[in-house]
């Protein structure tokens, strides 16, 4: 998160801030595990009962970061409407959630992020380059040869 945000800071400051925001709520959730609640249903269920868990904060933080990222991405497109904003938000939040699902062993999420970036390399986008560079730089050498 820090590496990607730093790489984005010069070329796309808005994306850098959104990456930092999303990564921060993810880090908060990782540092404050909640064994009583698991998954989206568990954290949202607790939220409906008035209990704010670290996972619920992560859901709200990533969700709002996804909406802002989708809005920023489409703001110059006069053909984009509400459906585009909703779809873009779901795609951004879904991608963050997918990477999080791979984050069970050291280096696994970084490998998925790097491979995903390679798949999007043809776009020649600064965000793609930032994710690829930060993923490769953060990937410990031992995880390349382990399991």
DOKE-419410 format. One record per residue (C-alpha): x, y, z; residue in three letters. Coordinates in nm, 3 decimals, decimal comma. Last residue first. Layout:
REM residues N
+---------+---------+---------+-----+
|       u |       v |       w |  aa |
+---------+---------+---------+-----+
|       X |       Y |       Z | ALA |
...
+---------+---------+---------+-----+
***
This chain:
REM residues 147
+---------+---------+---------+-----+
|       u |       v |       w |  aa |
+---------+---------+---------+-----+
|   0,501 |  -2,330 |  -0,154 | UNK |
|   0,821 |  -2,131 |  -0,124 | UNK |
|   1,047 |  -2,025 |  -0,413 | UNK |
|   0,913 |  -1,678 |  -0,487 | UNK |
|   0,806 |  -1,633 |  -0,126 | UNK |
|   1,168 |  -1,647 |  -0,014 | UNK |
|   1,263 |  -1,354 |  -0,234 | UNK |
|   1,020 |  -1,128 |  -0,049 | UNK |
|   0,773 |  -0,952 |  -0,273 | UNK |
|   0,766 |  -0,588 |  -0,177 | UNK |
|   0,961 |  -0,465 |  -0,479 | UNK |
|   0,760 |  -0,683 |  -0,718 | UNK |
|   0,430 |  -0,564 |  -0,578 | UNK |
|   0,541 |  -0,199 |  -0,565 | UNK |
|   0,655 |  -0,205 |  -0,926 | UNK |
|   0,345 |  -0,383 |  -1,057 | UNK |
|   0,105 |  -0,166 |  -0,858 | UNK |
|   0,278 |   0,154 |  -0,967 | UNK |
|   0,297 |   0,046 |  -1,333 | UNK |
|  -0,075 |  -0,033 |  -1,338 | UNK |
|  -0,151 |   0,301 |  -1,171 | UNK |
|   0,064 |   0,487 |  -1,424 | UNK |
|  -0,133 |   0,339 |  -1,714 | UNK |
|   0,032 |   0,193 |  -2,022 | UNK |
|  -0,296 |   0,011 |  -2,097 | UNK |
|  -0,104 |  -0,287 |  -2,241 | UNK |
|   0,021 |  -0,364 |  -1,889 | UNK |
|  -0,323 |  -0,481 |  -1,777 | UNK |
|  -0,239 |  -0,853 |  -1,763 | UNK |
|   0,099 |  -0,766 |  -1,612 | UNK |
|  -0,079 |  -0,573 |  -1,339 | UNK |
|  -0,295 |  -0,875 |  -1,258 | UNK |
|   0,019 |  -1,089 |  -1,232 | UNK |
|   0,180 |  -0,837 |  -0,995 | UNK |
|  -0,134 |  -0,809 |  -0,781 | UNK |
|  -0,167 |  -1,188 |  -0,762 | UNK |
|   0,199 |  -1,224 |  -0,661 | UNK |
|   0,163 |  -0,950 |  -0,400 | UNK |
|  -0,147 |  -1,121 |  -0,258 | UNK |
|   0,053 |  -1,445 |  -0,216 | UNK |
|   0,363 |  -1,284 |  -0,069 | UNK |
|   0,316 |  -1,397 |   0,288 | UNK |
|   0,027 |  -1,641 |   0,321 | UNK |
|  -0,344 |  -1,566 |   0,367 | UNK |
|  -0,370 |  -1,252 |   0,155 | UNK |
|  -0,536 |  -1,420 |  -0,143 | UNK |
|  -0,883 |  -1,324 |  -0,016 | UNK |
|  -0,762 |  -0,964 |   0,027 | UNK |
|  -0,673 |  -0,947 |  -0,344 | UNK |
|  -1,029 |  -1,050 |  -0,426 | UNK |
|  -1,173 |  -0,795 |  -0,183 | UNK |
|  -0,973 |  -0,512 |  -0,342 | UNK |
|  -1,084 |  -0,625 |  -0,687 | UNK |
|  -1,446 |  -0,643 |  -0,570 | UNK |
|  -1,427 |  -0,292 |  -0,424 | UNK |
|  -1,294 |  -0,155 |  -0,754 | UNK |
|  -1,541 |  -0,354 |  -0,966 | UNK |
|  -1,839 |  -0,270 |  -0,744 | UNK |
|  -1,751 |   0,100 |  -0,754 | UNK |
|  -1,714 |   0,095 |  -1,133 | UNK |
|  -2,052 |  -0,078 |  -1,170 | UNK |
|  -2,223 |   0,172 |  -0,939 | UNK |
|  -2,061 |   0,473 |  -1,108 | UNK |
|  -2,138 |   0,338 |  -1,455 | UNK |
|  -2,502 |   0,280 |  -1,355 | UNK |
|  -2,519 |   0,636 |  -1,221 | UNK |
|  -2,415 |   0,785 |  -1,553 | UNK |
|  -2,111 |   0,814 |  -1,777 | UNK |
|  -2,165 |   0,978 |  -2,117 | UNK |
|  -2,011 |   1,310 |  -2,006 | UNK |
|  -1,682 |   1,135 |  -1,931 | UNK |
|  -1,444 |   1,366 |  -1,743 | UNK |
|  -1,575 |   1,257 |  -1,400 | UNK |
|  -1,551 |   0,888 |  -1,479 | UNK |
|  -1,230 |   0,792 |  -1,299 | UNK |
|  -1,290 |   1,031 |  -1,010 | UNK |
|  -1,636 |   0,880 |  -0,953 | UNK |
|  -1,501 |   0,525 |  -0,965 | UNK |
|  -1,225 |   0,613 |  -0,717 | UNK |
|  -1,474 |   0,791 |  -0,488 | UNK |
|  -1,708 |   0,492 |  -0,490 | UNK |
|  -1,421 |   0,249 |  -0,428 | UNK |
|  -1,284 |   0,458 |  -0,139 | UNK |
|  -1,634 |   0,459 |   0,014 | UNK |
|  -1,658 |   0,082 |  -0,012 | UNK |
|  -1,304 |   0,024 |   0,113 | UNK |
|  -1,368 |   0,238 |   0,419 | UNK |
|  -1,715 |   0,098 |   0,490 | UNK |
|  -1,602 |  -0,263 |   0,452 | UNK |
|  -1,284 |  -0,200 |   0,652 | UNK |
|  -1,478 |  -0,027 |   0,928 | UNK |
|  -1,710 |  -0,330 |   0,936 | UNK |
|  -1,406 |  -0,560 |   0,960 | UNK |
|  -1,268 |  -0,358 |   1,253 | UNK |
|  -1,604 |  -0,415 |   1,426 | UNK |
|  -1,871 |  -0,154 |   1,492 | UNK |
|  -2,155 |  -0,309 |   1,691 | UNK |
|  -2,490 |  -0,133 |   1,645 | UNK |
|  -2,690 |  -0,449 |   1,582 | UNK |
|  -2,696 |  -0,375 |   1,208 | UNK |
|  -2,317 |  -0,337 |   1,224 | UNK |
|  -2,282 |  -0,684 |   1,375 | UNK |
|  -2,475 |  -0,828 |   1,083 | UNK |
|  -2,252 |  -0,633 |   0,842 | UNK |
|  -1,942 |  -0,784 |   1,005 | UNK |
|  -2,072 |  -1,140 |   1,007 | UNK |
|  -2,226 |  -1,124 |   0,660 | UNK |
|  -1,907 |  -0,986 |   0,502 | UNK |
|  -1,686 |  -1,251 |   0,649 | UNK |
|  -1,607 |  -1,354 |   1,004 | UNK |
|  -1,712 |  -1,213 |   1,338 | UNK |
|  -1,611 |  -1,342 |   1,681 | UNK |
|  -1,240 |  -1,373 |   1,597 | UNK |
|  -1,205 |  -1,000 |   1,535 | UNK |
|  -0,851 |  -0,918 |   1,430 | UNK |
|  -0,712 |  -0,573 |   1,515 | UNK |
|  -0,386 |  -0,542 |   1,318 | UNK |
|  -0,534 |  -0,693 |   1,001 | UNK |
|  -0,846 |  -0,475 |   1,024 | UNK |
|  -0,636 |  -0,161 |   1,072 | UNK |
|  -0,418 |  -0,265 |   0,777 | UNK |
|  -0,724 |  -0,298 |   0,556 | UNK |
|  -0,853 |   0,040 |   0,674 | UNK |
|  -0,515 |   0,190 |   0,589 | UNK |
|  -0,492 |   0,019 |   0,251 | UNK |
|  -0,819 |   0,170 |   0,136 | UNK |
|  -0,718 |   0,518 |   0,249 | UNK |
|  -0,363 |   0,493 |   0,112 | UNK |
|  -0,488 |   0,368 |  -0,224 | UNK |
|  -0,742 |   0,652 |  -0,230 | UNK |
|  -0,469 |   0,907 |  -0,152 | UNK |
|  -0,241 |   0,768 |  -0,425 | UNK |
|  -0,530 |   0,756 |  -0,671 | UNK |
|  -0,592 |   1,126 |  -0,612 | UNK |
|  -0,219 |   1,204 |  -0,643 | UNK |
|  -0,189 |   1,048 |  -0,992 | UNK |
|   0,153 |   1,088 |  -1,151 | UNK |
|   0,373 |   1,202 |  -0,864 | UNK |
|   0,197 |   1,028 |  -0,574 | UNK |
|   0,137 |   0,705 |  -0,765 | UNK |
|   0,471 |   0,547 |  -0,678 | UNK |
|   0,436 |   0,655 |  -0,315 | UNK |
|   0,083 |   0,513 |  -0,299 | UNK |
|   0,199 |   0,183 |  -0,451 | UNK |
|   0,487 |   0,153 |  -0,207 | UNK |
|   0,273 |   0,248 |   0,092 | UNK |
|   0,000 |   0,000 |   0,000 | UNK |
+---------+---------+---------+-----+
***
